[in-house]
Amino acid sequence: MSKPQRLLAYSAAIATCVGVFLLYIRPEFMVTLAGQIWACF
């Protein structure tokens, strides 16, 4: 894997982690997500 590809992969992984963290700090999102998951069963 070349250096630009590795940098792009690390950047994408960091952006994904930050995005997930930002969703988890919003309580209303977590309540909505839990309700949607529960509705599947």
C-alpha positions in Angstrom: 0.0 0.0 0.0 1.5 3.3 -1.0 1.8 6.3 1.3 -1.2 8.3 -0.2 -3.4 5.3 0.0 -2.5 4.6 3.6 -3.1 8.3 4.5 -6.5 8.2 2.8 -7.4 5.0 4.7 -6.4 6.5 8.0 -8.3 9.7 7.3 -11.4 7.7 6.4 -11.1 5.6 9.6 -10.7 8.7 11.7 -13.6 10.5 10.1 -15.8 7.4 10.6 -14.8 7.2 14.3 -15.5 11.0 14.8 -18.9 10.7 13.1 -19.9 7.8 15.3 -18.8 9.6 18.4 -20.8 12.7 17.5 -23.9 10.6 17.0 -23.4 8.8 20.4 -23.3 12.1 22.3 -26.8 13.1 21.1 -29.2 11.3 23.6 -32.3 11.8 21.3 -30.5 10.0 18.5 -29.7 7.0 20.8 -33.4 6.9 22.0 -34.6 6.9 18.4 -32.1 4.3 17.3 -33.0 2.0 20.3 -36.7 2.4 19.3 -36.1 1.5 15.7 -34.0 -1.6 16.7 -36.6 -2.7 19.2 -39.3 -2.4 16.5 -37.6 -5.0 14.4 -38.4 -7.7 16.9 
